[in-house]
Amino acid sequence: MKVHLSVAGGDTLEKSVVEYIHGGGTMLAGLEKVLEGLEKGARRDGVLEPRDAFGNPAMHPIKKIKRAEFPADAKLAVGEKLVARGADGLNVVMQVVKVGADEVETRLIHPLAEKSIRYEVEILSVTDPKPPPLPARALKPEDADS
């Protein structure tokens, strides 16, 4: 499908032709609902609200980090958001959930989790991702026993 995703009223996030398997969990949850049942040639556009695009932030993963790993001047209060550089070089947003003497519990939040996402899609083709079964004559006799 052709897809154009952008922050509502802002920068383009992706503009390309993509192939995806419906239900595979690789598409924004709200956009996958929009794509449900569409056939070749169908077009859709609209805006996904943050919760529909990235899910309920309360369900995002929790990470416990040793307090000593934070900079000395970091504001470690419940609700505060901190940005760190991940191992892949991309920004990671963490919201402080709980502050302990030795450990800070944070919720990992997508950097765009509070943004509405504008989408424009066009379905170029729809195929069944499962290969068709082999005809019986293509099976070797020893394969037929399994």
GROMACS elastic network, one bead per residue, 0.5 to 0.9 nm:
[ bonds ]
;  ai    aj funct       b0    kb
    1    16     6  0.83385   500
    1    17     6  0.54621   500
    1    18     6  0.54747   500
    1    19     6  0.63683   500
    1    20     6  0.83810   500
    1    40     6  0.88498   500
    1   121     6  0.67080   500
    1   122     6  0.54979   500
    1   125     6  0.69383   500
    1   126     6  0.88167   500
    2    15     6  0.75650   500
    2    16     6  0.58402   500
    2    18     6  0.64006   500
    2    19     6  0.89370   500
    2   120     6  0.80200   500
    2   121     6  0.54703   500
    2   122     6  0.50877   500
    2   123     6  0.65365   500
    2   124     6  0.69967   500
    3    14     6  0.72265   500
    3    15     6  0.56366   500
    3    16     6  0.56519   500
    3    17     6  0.61335   500
    3    18     6  0.70955   500
    3   119     6  0.71784   500
    3   120     6  0.58057   500
    3   122     6  0.66926   500
    3   123     6  0.87371   500
    4    12     6  0.74121   500
    4    13     6  0.76452   500
    4    14     6  0.55840   500
    4    16     6  0.66928   500
    4    17     6  0.88388   500
    4   118     6  0.80334   500
    4   119     6  0.56983   500
    4   120     6  0.51652   500
    4   121     6  0.64655   500
    5     8     6  0.88570   500
    5    11     6  0.88551   500
    5    12     6  0.60068   500
    5    13     6  0.53766   500
    5    14     6  0.51269   500
    5    15     6  0.63893   500
    5   117     6  0.67020   500
    5   118     6  0.57031   500
    5   120     6  0.67010   500
    5   121     6  0.86078   500
    6     9     6  0.77857   500
    6    10     6  0.64581   500
    6    11     6  0.55407   500
    6    14     6  0.68304   500
    6    15     6  0.85186   500
    6   116     6  0.87036   500
    6   117     6  0.57150   500
    6   118     6  0.52297   500
    6   119     6  0.66750   500
    7    11     6  0.55847   500
    7    12     6  0.64820   500
    7    13     6  0.69876   500
    7   112     6  0.82410   500
    7   115     6  0.65454   500
    7   116     6  0.60984   500
    7   118     6  0.59632   500
    7   119     6  0.88865   500
    8    11     6  0.79269   500
    8    47     6  0.71162   500
    8    48     6  0.87596   500
    8   115     6  0.73654   500
    8   116     6  0.54620   500
    8   117     6  0.51513   500
    8   118     6  0.50350   500
    8   119     6  0.87459   500
    9   116     6  0.89040   500
    9   117     6  0.88635   500
    9   118     6  0.81023   500
   12    15     6  0.71575   500
   17   124     6  0.88426   500
   20    23     6  0.89510   500
   20    24     6  0.76557   500
   20    26     6  0.72728   500
   20    27     6  0.77456   500
   21    24     6  0.53724   500
   21    25     6  0.82587   500
   21    26     6  0.78680   500
   21    27     6  0.88321   500
   21   128     6  0.89203   500
   21   129     6  0.72202   500
   22    25     6  0.76669   500
   22    26     6  0.83710   500
   22    27     6  0.81411   500
   22    32     6  0.70750   500
   22    35     6  0.81994   500
   22    36     6  0.77645   500
   23    26     6  0.79449   500
   23    27     6  0.83728   500
   23    32     6  0.75574   500
   24    27     6  0.77248   500
   25    28     6  0.77095   500
   25    29     6  0.74937   500
   25    32     6  0.85872   500
   26    29     6  0.84792   500
   26    32     6  0.89962   500
   27    30     6  0.83539   500
   27    31     6  0.67730   500
   27    32     6  0.60290   500
   28    31     6  0.52710   500
   28    32     6  0.61742   500
   28    33     6  0.88657   500
   28    52     6  0.78436   500
   28    53     6  0.53476   500
   28    54     6  0.64376   500
   28    55     6  0.85412   500
   29    32     6  0.51774   500
   29    33     6  0.65909   500
   29    34     6  0.89883   500
   29    52     6  0.64026   500
   29    53     6  0.59314   500
   29    54     6  0.68874   500
   29    55     6  0.71418   500
   30    33     6  0.52244   500
   30    34     6  0.65857   500
   30    35     6  0.89306   500
   30    48     6  0.65625   500
   30    49     6  0.84656   500
   30    51     6  0.83411   500
   30    53     6  0.52277   500
   30    54     6  0.79507   500
   30    55     6  0.83012   500
   31    35     6  0.62925   500
   31    36     6  0.87732   500
   31    48     6  0.73953   500
   31    52     6  0.79234   500
   31    53     6  0.70392   500
   31   119     6  0.79760   500
   32    35     6  0.50287   500
   32    36     6  0.62874   500
   33    36     6  0.52627   500
   33    37     6  0.89671   500
   34    37     6  0.85491   500
   34    38     6  0.83116   500
   34    44     6  0.77542   500
   35    38     6  0.56090   500
   35    39     6  0.89658   500
   35    44     6  0.82281   500
   35   121     6  0.86893   500
   35   123     6  0.87051   500
   38    41     6  0.84512   500
   38    42     6  0.61405   500
   38    43     6  0.85328   500
   38   123     6  0.73682   500
   38   126     6  0.84573   500
   39    42     6  0.57960   500
   39   123     6  0.66821   500
   39   124     6  0.84801   500
   39   125     6  0.73478   500
   39   126     6  0.64957   500
   40    43     6  0.88957   500
   40   122     6  0.80554   500
   40   123     6  0.50443   500
   40   124     6  0.53698   500
   40   126     6  0.61074   500
   41   122     6  0.63809   500
   41   123     6  0.52754   500
   41   124     6  0.59865   500
   41   125     6  0.76105   500
   42   121     6  0.81667   500
   42   122     6  0.57409   500
   42   123     6  0.54402   500
   42   124     6  0.81427   500
   43   120     6  0.74154   500
   43   121     6  0.55615   500
   43   123     6  0.65154   500
   44   119     6  0.78419   500
   44   120     6  0.58176   500
   44   121     6  0.53891   500
   44   122     6  0.66739   500
   44   123     6  0.89277   500
   45   118     6  0.74822   500
   45   119     6  0.53112   500
   45   121     6  0.63229   500
   45   122     6  0.89119   500
   46   117     6  0.84623   500
   46   118     6  0.57848   500
   46   119     6  0.55580   500
   46   120     6  0.68100   500
   47   116     6  0.65486   500
   47   117     6  0.55125   500
   47   119     6  0.60927   500
   47   120     6  0.89565   500
   48    51     6  0.79677   500
   48    52     6  0.57518   500
   48    53     6  0.56182   500
   48   115     6  0.89028   500
   48   116     6  0.55837   500
   48   117     6  0.50871   500
   48   118     6  0.62639   500
   48   119     6  0.75856   500
   49    52     6  0.52998   500
   49    53     6  0.61665   500
   49    54     6  0.87272   500
   49   114     6  0.85113   500
   49   115     6  0.72691   500
   49   117     6  0.66381   500
   49   118     6  0.88642   500
   50    53     6  0.50666   500
   50    54     6  0.59971   500
   50    55     6  0.72881   500
   50    56     6  0.85420   500
   50   112     6  0.79333   500
   50   113     6  0.57586   500
   50   114     6  0.53374   500
   50   115     6  0.53010   500
   50   117     6  0.71212   500
   51    54     6  0.55449   500
   51    56     6  0.54161   500
   51    57     6  0.75332   500
   51   113     6  0.74761   500
   51   114     6  0.79022   500
   51   115     6  0.89783   500
   51   116     6  0.85424   500
   52    55     6  0.55760   500
   52    56     6  0.79744   500
   52   116     6  0.87329   500
   53   113     6  0.76601   500
   53   115     6  0.85686   500
   53   116     6  0.73984   500
   53   117     6  0.68271   500
   54    57     6  0.77217   500
   54   110     6  0.73478   500
   54   112     6  0.79525   500
   54   113     6  0.57288   500
   54   114     6  0.85580   500
   55    58     6  0.85978   500
   55    59     6  0.75032   500
   55    60     6  0.79975   500
   55   113     6  0.80327   500
   56    59     6  0.54918   500
   56    60     6  0.71225   500
   56   113     6  0.89404   500
   57    60     6  0.52338   500
   57    61     6  0.88095   500
   57   107     6  0.82801   500
   57   108     6  0.86382   500
   57   109     6  0.67689   500
   57   110     6  0.86685   500
   57   113     6  0.74712   500
   58    61     6  0.84184   500
   58   107     6  0.80833   500
   59    62     6  0.87331   500
   59   107     6  0.88117   500
   60   107     6  0.63315   500
   60   108     6  0.60958   500
   60   109     6  0.63982   500
   60   110     6  0.85611   500
   61   106     6  0.84738   500
   61   107     6  0.57163   500
   61   108     6  0.55985   500
   61   109     6  0.79168   500
   62    94     6  0.89760   500
   62    97     6  0.85206   500
   62   105     6  0.67813   500
   62   106     6  0.55864   500
   62   108     6  0.61181   500
   63    94     6  0.86544   500
   63   104     6  0.83414   500
   63   105     6  0.58558   500
   63   106     6  0.52654   500
   63   107     6  0.61500   500
   63   108     6  0.69729   500
   64   103     6  0.64798   500
   64   104     6  0.56878   500
   64   106     6  0.61591   500
   64   107     6  0.86869   500
   65    68     6  0.83648   500
   65    69     6  0.70018   500
   65    70     6  0.83367   500
   65   102     6  0.86839   500
   65   103     6  0.56061   500
   65   104     6  0.52973   500
   65   105     6  0.63676   500
   65   106     6  0.75581   500
   66    69     6  0.55824   500
   66    70     6  0.76818   500
   66   102     6  0.59269   500
   66   104     6  0.61977   500
   66   105     6  0.87691   500
   67    70     6  0.57633   500
   67    71     6  0.87913   500
   67    99     6  0.84246   500
   67   100     6  0.79960   500
   67   101     6  0.75097   500
   67   102     6  0.53340   500
   67   104     6  0.57353   500
   68    71     6  0.75671   500
   68    72     6  0.79878   500
   68   102     6  0.75287   500
   68   103     6  0.81319   500
   69    72     6  0.88421   500
   70    73     6  0.81850   500
   70    74     6  0.64211   500
   70    76     6  0.87684   500
   71    74     6  0.53189   500
   72    75     6  0.86803   500
   73    76     6  0.88569   500
   74    82     6  0.82557   500
   75    80     6  0.71965   500
   75    81     6  0.88900   500
   75    82     6  0.84180   500
   76    79     6  0.87108   500
   76    80     6  0.67490   500
   76    81     6  0.88283   500
   76    82     6  0.87656   500
   76    96     6  0.67945   500
   76    98     6  0.88343   500
   76    99     6  0.68806   500
   76   104     6  0.79195   500
   77    80     6  0.56190   500
   77    81     6  0.89420   500
   77    96     6  0.64049   500
   77    97     6  0.81216   500
   77    98     6  0.77547   500
   77    99     6  0.68543   500
   78    81     6  0.87754   500
   78    95     6  0.76689   500
   78    97     6  0.51810   500
   78    98     6  0.58308   500
   78    99     6  0.69533   500
   78   106     6  0.89805   500
   79    95     6  0.59024   500
   79    96     6  0.52861   500
   79    97     6  0.62977   500
   79    98     6  0.86830   500
   80    94     6  0.82906   500
   80    95     6  0.56049   500
   80    96     6  0.54541   500
   80    97     6  0.83311   500
   81    93     6  0.66850   500
   81    94     6  0.55609   500
   81    96     6  0.63423   500
   81   106     6  0.89606   500
   82    92     6  0.82247   500
   82    93     6  0.57833   500
   82    94     6  0.52226   500
   82    95     6  0.62836   500
   82    96     6  0.77847   500
   83    91     6  0.63757   500
   83    92     6  0.55956   500
   83    94     6  0.62983   500
   83    95     6  0.88215   500
   83   111     6  0.88926   500
   84    90     6  0.83918   500
   84    91     6  0.56340   500
   84    92     6  0.51790   500
   84    93     6  0.65366   500
   84    94     6  0.78313   500
   85    88     6  0.79056   500
   85    89     6  0.56981   500
   85    90     6  0.56619   500
   85    92     6  0.58848   500
   85    93     6  0.88154   500
   86    89     6  0.52215   500
   86    90     6  0.53862   500
   86    91     6  0.58412   500
   86    92     6  0.58120   500
   87    90     6  0.74450   500
   88    91     6  0.86601   500
   91   111     6  0.73470   500
   92   108     6  0.71787   500
   92   109     6  0.73369   500
   92   110     6  0.72606   500
   92   111     6  0.68044   500
   93   107     6  0.82791   500
   93   108     6  0.59552   500
   93   109     6  0.52833   500
   93   110     6  0.64688   500
   93   111     6  0.58512   500
   94   106     6  0.56097   500
   94   107     6  0.53865   500
   94   109     6  0.58288   500
   94   110     6  0.87024   500
   95   105     6  0.85467   500
   95   106     6  0.52745   500
   95   107     6  0.51353   500
   95   108     6  0.66367   500
   95   109     6  0.70857   500
   96    99     6  0.73122   500
   96   104     6  0.71150   500
   96   105     6  0.61473   500
   96   107     6  0.65042   500
   97   104     6  0.76783   500
   97   105     6  0.54360   500
   97   106     6  0.51486   500
   97   107     6  0.64865   500
   98   103     6  0.85009   500
   98   104     6  0.59050   500
   98   106     6  0.69934   500
   99   102     6  0.82929   500
   99   103     6  0.65130   500
   99   105     6  0.63321   500
   99   106     6  0.87499   500
  100   103     6  0.50562   500
  100   104     6  0.57574   500
  100   105     6  0.79616   500
  101   104     6  0.80925   500
  109   112     6  0.82066   500
  109   113     6  0.64947   500
  110   114     6  0.84509   500
  111   114     6  0.78333   500
  111   115     6  0.87603   500
  112   115     6  0.52759   500
  112   116     6  0.81700   500
  112   117     6  0.86830   500
  113   116     6  0.82322   500
  123   126     6  0.74782   500
  127   130     6  0.87921   500
  128   131     6  0.76376   500
  128   132     6  0.89671   500
  130   133     6  0.88166   500
  131   134     6  0.86805   500
  132   135     6  0.89647   500
  133   136     6  0.88340   500
  134   137     6  0.81560   500
  134   138     6  0.62920   500
  134   139     6  0.73182   500
  135   138     6  0.54931   500
  135   139     6  0.72780   500
  136   139     6  0.55701   500
  136   140     6  0.87480   500
  136   144     6  0.84597   500
  137   140     6  0.77246   500
  139   142     6  0.80911   500
  139   143     6  0.59875   500
  139   144     6  0.64629   500
  140   143     6  0.52513   500
  140   144     6  0.66362   500
  141   144     6  0.52868   500
  141   145     6  0.72066   500
  142   145     6  0.57360   500
  142   146     6  0.75076   500
  143   146     6  0.56057   500
